[in-house]
Amino acid sequence: MAEQRTQKYEVHVVTGDRFGAGTDANVWLVLHDGQGQKSSVVKLNSLWTNDHERNTTGKYVVTVAEDFGEVIKVEFWRDSYGFGDDWFLDRIEVHKLPTEEVHYYPVHRWVVANVHYVIHEFDCTLPEDDHNIKQRQTELERIRDEYRIHYHVPGGPAQSWKLPSDEKFSDDYKWDIIKNKGSLLVAINLINLATKDKWESFEDLETVYRWNLEKPECIKYWTEDKWFGLQRLQGANPILITLCTEIPSKFKVDSEMLQPFLEGLTLEEALVAKRLFIVDHELLSNINCKDARMLTAPIALFFLNEKKDLMPIAIQLFQDERPKNPVFLPSDPKYTWLLAKIIFNNADATYHQSCTHLGFTHLLMEGVVVCTHRNLSPSHPLFKLMAPHFLYLLAINARGLDKLLSVNGWVDQTMTVGRCGMFELIKRSFEKWRLDINGIIPNDFQVRKVSETIPNDFQVRKVDDPNVLPYYPYRDDSTAIFTAIRNYVTKVVKFYYDEPQKVTNDTELQHWREELVLSRNEGGVGLLGVPGESGKFTTVDQVIDVVSVVISTCSIGHAAANFQQYSEYGFPPNYPGIVCDEIIQDKRPRTLQDVLRTLPDKETTLDIMVITKLLSARGTKSLGDFEVQYLYHPVCVRAAQEFRAELKAISKNIQQRNKTADFPYSWLDPEIVPNSISI
C-alpha cells in the first residue's frame, strides 16, 4: 500500500505582551481549508518547554494531506487546567513549508476556556460578511458586560465603571506616579528642600536646577511680552487665540488707551487690518475653587506688529462690571504688568489642565474607548484601525484620577481651581465641545485639495490663514499630521466600505454612533457635532471624519497638551497652576517681592516640578509605529507604510524649520507624538 503523500505547515502561536497573558492551560488547534477539509486536532505542546508564556512564540508542525487546500481559517480552544489558565493570544501565523508563504490570523483576545474560536485570515470583516456571526455576537455581549459606561462625577463625562482587566498596564510598576515621584525626588536630591518655607528670591528658586532637574528654557525670557504672545501660539494651550473683529463691550479698552501700542494705527484700523487677536476666558467665570481661592476669568488683547510678533497690549482680569477691574497695559509699572500676565497665565493654565488636557483628551476619549469596545467587535475593521490609539488610555485615567485628582491630592494642592472646580469646568466645556469644530474635521474636505485642508477649529477662530497669522506652529503642524491621519484612515475605510450601502447596513457601526451621540442623561457618551443624517451614518466620508478625529485627538491633541508640561510649569512663575497672593485689582506700582509672593511654598513648588516632569515623559511609540499590529490585509499594510512615510516627511520639515527658529516648536514632530494617551 502506497504511503499517503502529505504537506506540512509550521504554525506560530504568539502569546500577547500583556499582564497575565501567559497560560498553563492545554491548547488545541485545527486548520481548515476552503473545500471543507480540516487537519487532525493538534495539541500545542512542546516537550520540555513551558508553552504559551507572555510575549513568546511557540512553533508547531501540522501535517495534512497532499490535497489539503489553502488554509482559510484556524480553530483553537483551551481548557482551564493549571493555576494560571487565562490566556491572551495575539495571533496565529501559518507558514507553508518549505516555502516562505505566510497567512496571518490575528486574534488579540483573551481566550475563554472551553470555547472554540474560529478565526479567518486577517480576521477583519463587517458584520454582514462575518461567517461566524453567532460567535461575534456572543463575544460582544460578554465585552459589553465588562465595558460599562459610568459617570463618576454627576453630570460629568462618560467613563468606564471600572478598569477592565484587558486594559491594565503591561508593566504596572512603571506607571505608579506617586512612587516615581518619590524616586525622582531622591534622584535629584531635593527631599531636603521640600519644606513649607517660601522662596526668598528667584535665585533661591533656581537653586533647584543645580541637580538633575534640568532648567526650563523659559527661564531666559519668561518676563518678555514676546514670549507671552508665543505661549498662545505654541504653548501648552494654543487652542484659544482668535482673530478679534470687534471689541467686546465687557472689555473696557478704547482707542486712546491702546494707541501707543498699535504702531500708528487707530483701533478701528487695526481691527480692519486683522492685526488684533483675543483670548477670552469667559468659561472660567464664577468657578468655586478649593479653599475659596480666587480664580480670574481674564480677557487679553494681542497686536501683530510689523515684525509679525504677537504682542500683548491689554489684559482685563475679570468679565463683569466691578469697581476694581482695571485694564492693565504694557506701559503700567514693570511689576504690575508682569503680575497681570502671571495672573492671566494662571487662568490659562487652569483651562489647559482642566479642558485642553484632561477634559478634551483623557476624559473625552475614555467615553469613546468604552463605547467602541461595547459596539464594535474586535473583528471590525474600525476597531482594529482605532485600537492602537486606545492603548493604556483607560489604565492611565484610572491611575491618574486616583493619584492626582483625589481629595487633597495634587490638583487640590497645586492648582488654584482644585478638583471640584476642575470637574465643574470640565462639565461646562463638554457642553460646548463639538466634534465637527473642535475635533479637527476639515471643512468641505471633498471639494478641496488635501494640501489646502484646514481644520474647522482654526476657521471658526479665523486663524486658518497664514497671511493673517503667519507664525502659528501648532496650527501648521497639527494640520499636516491630521491630513496624514485622514489619508491613512481614508485608504482603510474605503477598502472595507467599497459600496455606500455597507455603511447603512453595518449594524455595529450604527450602534456605535447611536451611543456616541446619546446624551449623558440617557446613558451615552453625549458627543455633539457627530456627522450623520436621521440619526445614522449615511456616507463613507462621515465615518472617515469621525475615525480621523478620534485618532488625531489621541495623538495630536494629547501630545500638544501634555508633553511640554514641564517646559511650561517647571518654572512656576512662567505658567502658574496656583497663585498664592491676593489678585491685583489696581495699577499701583508693585515690587519684585510682590511677584515672589505669588509663588507657592517650596514643597508645593517641587511637587509641581516633579509631577509635570513625570507627566511629560512619553509612554508609547511614535505615531504610526504601532505597539501591536491589528491590520494584516496587504491593502492595510501598504496604507500604514504610506502613513509612516508621510509622517517622516512632516517630521523632516518640522526639524528643518526648528533649526533656524528662535523658539523651536517640536512637540508635534511625529517622532515625538505617540500613538495613544498613555501618560
C-alpha positions as CSV (number, residue, x, y, z in Angstrom):
1,M,0.0,0.0,0.0
2,A,1.4,3.3,-1.1
3,E,2.3,5.8,1.6
4,Q,-0.1,8.8,1.6
5,R,1.7,11.9,0.4
6,T,1.4,14.9,2.8
7,Q,2.3,18.5,3.2
8,K,3.4,20.4,6.3
9,Y,2.7,23.7,7.9
10,E,4.6,25.4,10.7
11,V,2.1,27.2,13.0
12,H,3.5,30.1,15.0
13,V,1.3,30.8,18.1
14,V,2.2,34.3,19.5
15,T,1.1,35.0,23.1
16,G,0.5,38.6,23.7
17,D,2.6,41.0,25.8
18,R,0.0,41.9,28.5
19,F,-0.1,41.5,32.2
20,G,-1.1,37.8,32.9
21,A,-1.2,37.0,29.2
22,G,0.5,33.6,29.6
23,T,-1.3,30.3,30.4
24,D,-0.7,26.9,31.8
25,A,-3.8,25.5,30.1
26,N,-3.8,22.9,27.4
27,V,-4.4,24.3,23.9
28,W,-5.6,22.6,20.8
29,L,-5.6,23.7,17.1
30,V,-7.3,22.6,13.8
31,L,-6.6,24.0,10.4
32,H,-9.4,24.4,7.8
33,D,-9.1,24.8,4.0
34,G,-11.6,26.2,1.6
35,Q,-13.0,22.8,0.5
36,G,-14.3,21.9,3.9
37,Q,-11.3,19.7,4.8
38,K,-9.6,20.1,8.2
39,S,-6.5,18.8,9.8
40,S,-6.4,16.5,12.7
41,V,-6.6,18.0,16.2
42,V,-3.1,19.2,17.2
43,K,-2.2,19.7,20.9
44,L,0.0,22.8,21.0
45,N,2.6,21.4,23.4
46,S,6.4,21.1,23.0
47,L,8.3,18.6,25.0
48,W,10.3,20.1,27.9
49,T,9.0,23.6,27.1
50,N,6.7,25.9,29.1
51,D,4.5,26.9,26.2
52,H,2.3,30.0,25.8
53,E,4.2,32.3,28.2
54,R,3.8,36.0,27.9
55,N,5.3,37.6,24.8
56,T,6.6,34.3,23.4
57,T,6.1,32.4,20.2
58,G,5.5,28.7,20.1
59,K,6.2,26.8,16.8
60,Y,4.3,23.6,16.0
61,V,4.3,21.4,12.8
62,V,0.9,20.4,11.4
63,T,0.8,17.6,8.8
64,V,-2.1,17.5,6.3
65,A,-3.0,15.5,3.2
66,E,-1.4,16.5,-0.1
67,D,-4.8,17.6,-1.5
68,F,-5.4,19.9,1.5
69,G,-6.2,23.3,0.1
70,E,-5.2,26.8,1.1
71,V,-5.8,27.4,4.8
72,I,-8.6,29.9,5.2
73,K,-9.3,29.7,8.9
74,V,-8.0,28.3,12.1
75,E,-9.9,26.8,15.0
76,F,-8.5,26.7,18.5
77,W,-9.6,26.3,22.1
78,R,-8.2,25.7,25.6
79,D,-9.2,24.1,28.8
80,S,-9.0,25.5,32.4
81,Y,-6.0,23.4,33.5
82,G,-3.4,24.9,35.8
83,F,-3.1,27.6,38.3
84,G,-2.9,30.4,35.7
85,D,-5.2,29.4,32.8
86,D,-6.0,32.9,31.5
87,W,-4.5,33.4,28.0
88,F,-4.2,36.4,25.8
89,L,-3.5,35.3,22.3
90,D,-2.0,37.9,19.9
91,R,-2.1,36.0,16.6
92,I,-1.5,32.7,14.8
93,E,0.7,32.5,11.8
94,V,0.5,29.6,9.4
95,H,3.8,29.1,7.4
96,K,3.6,26.7,4.5
97,L,6.7,24.6,4.3
98,P,9.2,24.7,2.7
99,T,8.0,28.0,1.0
100,E,8.0,31.5,2.6
101,E,4.2,31.8,2.2
102,V,2.6,33.1,5.4
103,H,-1.0,33.5,6.4
104,Y,-2.0,35.7,9.3
105,Y,-4.8,35.1,11.8
106,P,-4.8,38.0,14.3
107,V,-6.7,37.2,17.5
108,H,-6.0,40.0,20.1
109,R,-8.3,38.4,22.6
110,W,-8.4,36.8,26.0
111,V,-9.3,33.2,25.1
112,V,-12.2,31.9,27.2
113,A,-11.9,28.3,28.5
114,N,-13.7,25.6,26.5
115,V,-14.9,28.0,23.8
116,H,-14.0,27.0,20.2
117,Y,-12.7,30.1,18.3
118,V,-12.8,30.2,14.5
119,I,-10.7,32.9,13.0
120,H,-10.5,33.6,9.3
121,E,-7.4,35.1,7.6
122,F,-6.9,38.7,8.6
123,D,-10.0,38.5,10.9
124,C,-11.2,41.8,9.7
125,T,-14.8,41.9,8.5
126,L,-18.0,43.9,8.6
127,P,-20.9,42.2,10.5
128,E,-22.8,41.3,7.3
129,D,-19.8,39.5,5.9
130,D,-18.8,37.5,9.1
131,H,-19.1,33.8,8.6
132,N,-19.2,33.4,12.4
133,I,-21.9,35.9,13.3
134,K,-23.1,34.0,16.4
135,Q,-19.5,33.8,17.8
136,R,-19.2,37.6,17.1
137,Q,-22.5,38.5,18.8
138,T,-21.8,36.3,21.8
139,E,-18.3,37.9,22.2
140,L,-19.8,41.4,22.1
141,E,-22.3,40.6,24.7
142,R,-19.5,39.5,27.0
143,I,-17.5,42.6,26.3
144,R,-20.4,44.9,27.0
145,D,-20.7,43.4,30.4
146,E,-17.0,44.2,31.1
147,Y,-17.1,47.7,29.5
148,R,-19.9,49.7,31.0
149,I,-20.4,53.4,30.8
150,H,-20.5,55.1,34.2
151,Y,-20.4,58.8,35.4
152,H,-18.1,59.1,38.4
153,V,-18.9,62.8,38.5
154,P,-22.6,63.7,38.4
155,G,-23.2,65.4,35.1
156,G,-19.6,64.7,34.1
157,P,-18.1,62.8,31.2
158,A,-18.8,59.2,30.3
159,Q,-16.2,56.9,31.8
160,S,-15.6,53.2,32.4
161,W,-17.3,51.8,35.5
162,K,-14.1,50.0,36.5
163,L,-10.7,49.3,34.9
164,P,-11.3,46.1,32.7
165,S,-8.6,43.5,33.2
166,D,-7.8,43.8,29.5
167,E,-6.8,47.4,29.9
168,K,-4.1,47.1,32.6
169,F,-0.6,48.2,32.1
170,S,1.8,45.6,30.8
171,D,4.4,46.6,33.4
172,D,2.4,48.1,36.2
173,Y,5.4,49.3,38.2
174,K,6.4,51.8,35.6
175,W,3.2,53.7,35.9
176,D,3.0,54.4,39.7
177,I,3.0,58.2,39.7
178,I,3.4,58.6,43.4
179,K,6.2,56.0,43.7
180,N,8.0,57.5,40.7
181,K,7.7,61.0,42.2
182,G,9.5,59.8,45.3
183,S,12.2,58.1,43.3
184,L,12.7,61.3,41.3
185,L,12.9,63.5,44.4
186,V,15.6,61.2,45.8
187,A,17.5,61.0,42.5
188,I,17.7,64.8,42.3
189,N,18.5,65.3,46.0
190,L,15.5,67.6,46.6
191,I,14.0,65.9,49.7
192,N,15.7,68.5,51.9
193,L,14.1,71.3,50.0
194,A,10.5,70.0,50.5
195,T,9.5,72.4,53.2
196,K,6.8,74.9,53.8
197,D,9.3,77.8,53.5
198,K,8.7,80.5,50.9
199,W,11.2,81.3,48.2
200,E,13.4,84.3,49.1
201,S,14.3,85.2,45.6
202,F,14.3,83.9,42.0
203,E,17.9,83.0,42.5
204,D,16.8,80.9,45.5
205,L,14.2,79.2,43.3
206,E,16.8,78.5,40.6
207,T,19.0,76.5,43.1
208,V,16.6,73.6,42.4
209,Y,18.1,73.2,38.9
210,R,21.6,72.6,40.2
211,W,20.9,68.9,40.4
212,N,19.5,66.6,37.8
213,L,16.3,68.5,37.2
214,E,17.0,70.5,34.0
215,K,16.4,74.2,33.8
216,P,13.4,75.0,31.5
217,E,14.3,77.3,28.6
218,C,11.6,79.7,29.5
219,I,13.7,81.0,32.5
220,K,15.6,83.0,30.0
221,Y,12.7,85.0,28.7
222,W,9.5,84.4,30.8
223,T,9.1,88.1,31.6
224,E,9.2,89.2,28.0
225,D,6.0,90.2,26.2
226,K,7.1,88.4,23.0
227,W,7.2,85.1,24.9
228,F,3.8,85.8,26.5
229,G,2.4,86.1,22.9
230,L,4.2,83.0,21.8
231,Q,2.6,81.0,24.5
232,R,-0.8,81.5,22.7
233,L,0.7,80.1,19.5
234,Q,3.0,77.2,20.7
235,G,2.5,76.8,24.4
236,A,0.6,74.1,26.2
237,N,-2.8,75.7,25.5
238,P,-2.6,77.0,21.9
239,I,-6.2,76.4,21.0
240,L,-7.8,79.7,22.1
241,I,-6.2,82.5,20.2
242,T,-8.9,84.1,18.0
243,L,-8.9,86.9,15.4
244,C,-10.6,90.0,17.0
245,T,-13.1,91.5,14.7
246,E,-14.7,93.7,17.3
247,I,-14.0,94.7,20.9
248,P,-16.5,93.0,23.3
249,S,-18.5,95.6,25.3
250,K,-17.3,93.9,28.5
251,F,-13.7,94.6,27.6
252,K,-13.1,98.2,28.7
253,V,-10.4,99.2,26.3
254,D,-10.6,102.2,24.0
255,S,-8.6,103.7,21.1
256,E,-6.8,106.3,23.2
257,M,-5.7,103.7,25.7
258,L,-4.3,101.4,23.0
259,Q,-2.9,104.0,20.6
260,P,0.7,103.7,21.9
261,F,0.9,100.0,21.1
262,L,-0.6,100.0,17.6
263,E,2.3,101.3,15.5
264,G,0.5,104.3,14.3
265,L,-2.9,102.6,13.6
266,T,-6.1,103.5,15.2
267,L,-8.1,100.8,17.0
268,E,-10.5,100.6,14.1
269,E,-7.8,100.4,11.5
270,A,-6.1,97.6,13.5
271,L,-9.3,95.7,13.5
272,V,-9.9,96.1,9.8
273,A,-6.3,95.2,9.0
274,K,-6.7,91.9,11.0
275,R,-3.9,92.8,13.4
276,L,-5.7,92.2,16.7
277,F,-6.3,88.9,18.4
278,I,-8.0,88.0,21.6
279,V,-8.2,85.3,24.2
280,D,-11.4,85.4,26.4
281,H,-11.6,83.1,29.4
282,E,-15.3,83.7,30.0
283,L,-15.8,80.0,30.7
284,L,-13.9,80.4,34.0
285,S,-16.4,82.9,35.4
286,N,-17.7,82.1,38.9
287,I,-15.9,78.8,39.4
288,N,-15.9,77.7,43.0
289,C,-12.3,76.9,43.8
290,K,-10.6,74.9,46.5
291,D,-10.4,76.8,49.9
292,A,-12.2,79.8,48.4
293,R,-9.2,80.7,46.2
294,M,-9.8,83.4,43.7
295,L,-9.7,82.4,40.0
296,T,-9.9,85.1,37.4
297,A,-11.7,85.0,34.1
298,P,-9.5,87.3,32.1
299,I,-9.5,88.7,28.6
300,A,-6.3,89.6,26.8
301,L,-5.8,91.5,23.6
302,F,-2.8,91.0,21.3
303,F,-1.4,93.0,18.4
304,L,0.5,91.5,15.5
305,N,3.3,94.0,15.0
306,E,5.4,94.8,11.9
307,K,7.9,92.1,12.8
308,K,5.0,89.6,12.9
309,D,5.4,89.1,16.6
310,L,2.2,88.7,18.6
311,M,2.4,91.2,21.4
312,P,0.1,91.6,24.4
313,I,-1.4,95.1,24.6
314,A,-4.2,94.8,27.2
315,I,-5.3,92.5,30.0
316,Q,-8.5,92.7,32.0
317,L,-8.7,90.1,34.8
318,F,-12.5,89.9,35.3
319,Q,-15.5,89.7,33.0
320,D,-18.0,91.7,34.9
321,E,-18.5,95.4,35.8
322,R,-16.8,95.9,39.1
323,P,-15.1,99.0,40.5
324,K,-11.7,97.3,40.8
325,N,-11.3,95.8,37.4
326,P,-8.8,97.9,35.5
327,V,-7.3,97.2,32.1
328,F,-3.6,96.5,32.5
329,L,-1.2,97.8,29.8
330,P,2.4,97.3,28.9
331,S,3.0,100.9,29.9
332,D,2.0,100.2,33.5
333,P,4.7,99.9,36.2
334,K,7.0,96.9,35.4
335,Y,6.0,94.5,38.1
336,T,2.3,95.5,37.9
337,W,2.2,94.5,34.2
338,L,4.2,91.3,35.0
339,L,1.7,90.4,37.7
340,A,-1.2,90.9,35.3
341,K,0.5,88.4,32.9
342,I,1.2,85.9,35.7
343,I,-2.4,86.0,36.8
344,F,-3.7,85.7,33.2
345,N,-1.5,82.6,32.8
346,N,-2.8,81.2,36.0
347,A,-6.3,81.3,34.4
348,D,-4.9,79.9,31.1
349,A,-3.1,77.1,33.0
350,T,-6.4,76.3,34.7
351,Y,-8.2,76.0,31.3
352,H,-5.2,74.0,30.0
353,Q,-5.2,71.3,32.6
354,S,-9.0,71.1,33.1
355,C,-10.2,71.3,29.5
356,T,-7.4,71.1,26.8
357,H,-5.6,68.3,28.6
358,L,-7.7,66.3,31.0
359,G,-11.2,67.1,29.5
360,F,-10.7,67.2,25.7
361,T,-8.2,64.2,25.5
362,H,-8.2,61.9,28.6
363,L,-11.8,62.0,29.6
364,L,-13.4,62.7,26.2
365,M,-11.6,59.7,24.7
366,E,-12.3,57.5,27.6
367,G,-16.0,57.6,26.8
368,V,-15.2,56.9,23.1
369,V,-13.0,53.9,24.0
370,V,-15.6,52.3,26.2
371,C,-18.3,52.9,23.6
372,T,-16.1,51.4,20.9
373,H,-15.5,48.2,22.9
374,R,-19.2,48.0,23.6
375,N,-20.3,48.3,20.0
376,L,-17.6,47.3,17.6
377,S,-16.4,43.7,17.5
378,P,-12.7,43.0,17.8
379,S,-13.0,41.7,14.2
380,H,-14.4,45.0,13.0
381,P,-12.1,47.0,10.7
382,L,-12.8,50.2,12.5
383,F,-12.0,48.7,15.9
384,K,-8.7,47.4,14.5
385,L,-8.0,50.8,12.9
386,M,-8.5,52.7,16.2
387,A,-7.2,50.1,18.7
388,P,-3.5,51.2,18.6
389,H,-4.6,54.6,19.7
390,F,-6.5,53.4,22.7
391,L,-3.5,51.6,24.3
392,Y,-3.4,52.2,28.1
393,L,-5.8,55.2,28.0
394,L,-8.2,53.6,30.5
395,A,-5.4,52.5,32.7
396,I,-3.7,55.9,32.9
397,N,-7.0,57.6,33.5
398,A,-7.8,55.2,36.4
399,R,-4.3,55.7,37.8
400,G,-4.2,59.5,37.2
401,L,-7.7,60.3,38.6
402,D,-6.9,58.2,41.7
403,K,-3.5,59.6,42.4
404,L,-3.7,63.2,41.1
405,L,-7.4,64.1,41.5
406,S,-8.1,62.6,44.8
407,V,-9.4,64.7,47.7
408,N,-6.4,66.9,48.9
409,G,-4.3,65.3,46.1
410,W,-2.1,67.0,43.6
411,V,-4.7,69.1,41.9
412,D,-6.1,70.4,45.2
413,Q,-2.6,71.3,46.4
414,T,-1.1,72.8,43.2
415,M,-4.0,74.2,41.2
416,T,-6.0,77.3,42.2
417,V,-9.1,75.7,40.9
418,G,-8.9,72.4,42.9
419,R,-10.5,69.2,41.9
420,C,-14.2,70.2,42.4
421,G,-13.7,73.4,40.5
422,M,-11.8,71.4,37.8
423,F,-14.7,69.0,37.4
424,E,-17.2,71.9,37.2
425,L,-15.1,73.5,34.4
426,I,-14.9,70.2,32.5
427,K,-18.7,69.9,32.7
428,R,-19.1,73.4,31.3
429,S,-16.6,72.7,28.5
430,F,-18.3,69.5,27.4
431,E,-21.5,71.4,26.8
432,K,-19.6,73.4,24.2
433,W,-17.2,70.9,22.6
434,R,-18.3,69.8,19.2
435,L,-16.6,67.0,17.1
436,D,-17.3,68.9,13.9
437,I,-15.5,72.0,15.1
438,N,-13.1,71.2,18.0
439,G,-12.4,67.7,16.7
440,I,-10.3,69.0,13.8
441,I,-12.5,67.9,10.9
442,P,-11.6,69.7,7.7
443,N,-14.3,71.9,6.2
444,D,-15.7,70.8,2.8
445,F,-12.9,68.3,2.6
446,Q,-14.2,66.6,-0.6
447,V,-14.2,69.8,-2.7
448,R,-10.7,71.0,-1.6
449,K,-7.2,69.8,-2.3
450,V,-5.7,67.8,0.5
451,S,-2.9,70.3,0.9
452,E,-5.4,73.1,1.5
453,T,-7.4,71.4,4.2
454,I,-7.6,73.4,7.4
455,P,-9.4,72.0,10.5
456,N,-12.6,73.8,11.3
457,D,-11.4,74.9,14.7
458,F,-8.9,77.3,13.1
459,Q,-11.6,78.5,10.7
460,V,-14.0,79.3,13.4
461,R,-11.4,81.3,15.3
462,K,-10.4,82.9,11.9
463,V,-6.7,82.0,12.3
464,D,-6.6,79.5,9.5
465,D,-5.0,81.9,7.0
466,P,-1.1,82.2,7.3
467,N,-1.4,85.7,5.7
468,V,-3.4,86.8,8.8
469,L,-1.3,84.9,11.4
470,P,2.0,83.9,9.8
471,Y,3.6,82.2,12.7
472,Y,1.3,79.6,14.3
473,P,3.3,76.3,14.5
474,Y,0.6,74.4,16.4
475,R,-1.8,75.1,13.5
476,D,0.6,74.2,10.8
477,D,1.9,71.0,12.4
478,S,-1.4,69.7,13.6
479,T,-3.0,70.3,10.2
480,A,-0.2,68.5,8.5
481,I,-0.4,65.5,10.8
482,F,-4.2,65.5,10.7
483,T,-4.1,65.4,6.9
484,A,-1.8,62.4,7.0
485,I,-4.0,60.6,9.5
486,R,-7.1,61.2,7.3
487,N,-5.3,60.0,4.3
488,Y,-4.4,56.7,6.1
489,V,-8.0,56.3,7.5
490,T,-9.5,57.0,4.1
491,K,-7.5,54.2,2.4
492,V,-8.5,51.6,5.0
493,V,-12.2,52.7,5.4
494,K,-12.8,52.9,1.7
495,F,-11.3,49.5,1.2
496,Y,-13.9,47.9,3.6
497,Y,-16.8,50.2,2.7
498,D,-16.4,49.9,-1.0
499,E,-20.2,50.3,-1.5
500,P,-22.3,53.1,0.1
501,Q,-24.9,50.6,1.4
502,K,-22.2,48.9,3.5
503,V,-22.3,52.0,5.8
504,T,-26.0,51.9,6.3
505,N,-26.1,48.1,6.6
506,D,-23.4,48.0,9.3
507,T,-25.4,47.4,12.5
508,E,-22.3,47.7,14.7
509,L,-21.3,51.0,13.2
510,Q,-24.7,52.4,13.6
511,H,-25.0,51.3,17.2
512,W,-21.6,52.8,17.8
513,R,-22.8,56.2,16.5
514,E,-26.0,55.9,18.4
515,E,-24.2,55.5,21.8
516,L,-21.7,58.2,20.9
517,V,-24.3,60.8,20.5
518,L,-26.8,59.6,23.1
519,S,-26.9,62.2,25.9
520,R,-25.2,61.5,29.2
521,N,-28.5,61.8,30.9
522,E,-29.7,58.8,28.9
523,G,-26.5,56.7,29.4
524,G,-24.5,57.7,26.4
525,V,-21.2,59.5,25.7
526,G,-23.0,62.7,24.7
527,L,-20.8,63.8,21.9
528,L,-22.1,66.8,20.0
529,G,-21.5,67.5,16.3
530,V,-21.1,63.9,15.1
531,P,-21.9,63.9,11.4
532,G,-24.8,61.9,10.1
533,E,-28.4,62.1,8.9
534,S,-31.6,61.0,10.6
535,G,-29.6,59.5,13.5
536,K,-27.3,57.4,11.3
537,F,-24.1,57.4,9.4
538,T,-25.1,57.6,5.7
539,T,-21.8,58.2,3.9
540,V,-18.3,56.8,4.0
541,D,-16.9,60.3,4.5
542,Q,-18.8,60.8,7.7
543,V,-17.2,57.6,9.0
544,I,-13.8,58.8,7.9
545,D,-14.2,62.1,9.6
546,V,-15.2,60.6,13.0
547,V,-12.4,58.0,13.0
548,S,-9.9,60.6,11.9
549,V,-10.9,62.8,14.8
550,V,-10.7,60.0,17.3
551,I,-7.1,59.1,16.2
552,S,-6.0,62.7,16.0
553,T,-7.3,63.5,19.5
554,C,-5.5,60.5,21.0
555,S,-2.3,61.6,19.2
556,I,-2.1,65.2,18.1
557,G,-4.4,66.6,20.7
558,H,-2.8,64.9,23.7
559,A,0.8,65.4,22.5
560,A,0.3,69.2,22.1
561,A,-1.3,69.5,25.6
562,N,0.8,67.1,27.5
563,F,4.5,66.8,26.6
564,Q,5.6,70.4,27.3
565,Q,4.1,70.5,30.7
566,Y,7.5,70.6,32.4
567,S,8.7,73.2,29.9
568,E,5.8,75.4,30.9
569,Y,5.1,74.6,34.5
570,G,8.7,73.6,35.5
571,F,9.4,77.2,36.3
572,P,6.2,78.2,38.1
573,P,6.0,81.9,37.5
574,N,6.2,81.2,33.8
575,Y,2.8,79.3,33.8
576,P,1.5,79.1,37.3
577,G,-1.1,76.5,38.2
578,I,-1.6,78.3,41.5
579,V,-1.2,81.9,42.6
580,C,-0.7,82.3,46.4
581,D,-1.2,86.0,46.9
582,E,-4.2,88.3,46.5
583,I,-5.2,89.2,42.9
584,I,-4.2,92.7,42.0
585,Q,-7.1,95.0,41.4
586,D,-5.4,98.3,40.9
587,K,-2.5,99.7,38.9
588,R,-0.3,101.0,41.6
589,P,3.4,100.1,41.4
590,R,4.4,96.6,42.6
591,T,7.8,95.2,43.6
592,L,9.8,92.0,42.9
593,Q,8.7,90.8,46.4
594,D,5.1,91.1,45.3
595,V,5.8,88.8,42.4
596,L,7.6,86.3,44.7
597,R,4.6,86.2,47.0
598,T,2.5,84.7,44.2
599,L,4.7,81.6,44.3
600,P,3.7,78.6,46.4
601,D,6.0,77.3,49.2
602,K,9.0,75.1,48.4
603,E,7.2,71.8,48.9
604,T,4.3,72.7,46.6
605,T,6.7,74.1,44.0
606,L,8.7,70.9,44.0
607,D,5.5,68.9,43.7
608,I,4.6,70.9,40.6
609,M,8.0,70.5,39.1
610,V,8.4,66.8,39.7
611,I,4.8,65.7,38.7
612,T,4.9,67.8,35.5
613,K,8.3,66.3,34.7
614,L,6.9,62.8,35.1
615,L,3.8,63.6,33.1
616,S,5.9,65.0,30.2
617,A,7.5,61.6,29.6
618,R,6.4,59.6,26.6
619,G,4.7,56.2,27.3
620,T,4.2,54.6,23.8
621,K,5.9,54.5,20.4
622,S,5.8,57.2,17.8
623,L,2.6,57.8,15.8
624,G,2.4,55.1,13.1
625,D,4.9,52.8,14.8
626,F,2.2,50.6,16.4
627,E,3.0,48.6,19.5
628,V,0.6,46.0,18.2
629,Q,-0.3,45.2,14.6
630,Y,-4.0,44.8,14.2
631,L,-4.4,45.1,10.4
632,Y,-2.8,42.5,8.3
633,H,-4.5,42.7,4.9
634,P,-2.0,43.8,2.3
635,V,-4.1,46.9,1.5
636,C,-4.0,48.0,5.1
637,V,-0.3,47.1,5.5
638,R,0.5,49.3,2.5
639,A,-1.7,52.1,3.8
640,A,0.3,52.0,7.1
641,Q,3.6,52.1,5.3
642,E,2.5,55.1,3.3
643,F,1.3,56.8,6.5
644,R,4.7,56.3,8.1
645,A,6.4,57.8,5.0
646,E,4.1,60.8,5.1
647,L,4.8,61.3,8.8
648,K,8.5,61.0,8.2
649,A,8.3,63.8,5.6
650,I,6.4,66.0,8.0
651,S,9.0,65.3,10.7
652,K,11.8,66.4,8.4
653,N,10.0,69.6,7.6
654,I,9.5,70.5,11.2
655,Q,13.0,69.7,12.2
656,Q,14.3,71.8,9.3
657,R,12.1,74.8,10.5
658,N,13.3,74.4,14.1
659,K,16.9,74.7,13.1
660,T,16.5,78.4,12.4
661,A,13.7,79.2,14.9
662,D,14.3,81.5,17.8
663,F,11.8,79.5,19.8
664,P,11.7,75.9,18.3
665,Y,8.3,74.1,18.5
666,S,9.0,70.4,18.4
667,W,6.0,69.0,20.4
668,L,4.1,67.9,17.2
669,D,7.1,66.4,15.4
670,P,5.7,63.0,14.5
671,E,8.8,61.4,16.1
672,I,7.6,62.8,19.4
673,V,3.9,62.3,19.0
674,P,2.8,58.9,20.5
675,N,0.1,56.7,19.2
676,S,-2.1,57.0,22.3
677,I,-2.8,58.7,25.6
678,S,-0.7,56.6,27.9
679,I,0.6,59.2,30.4
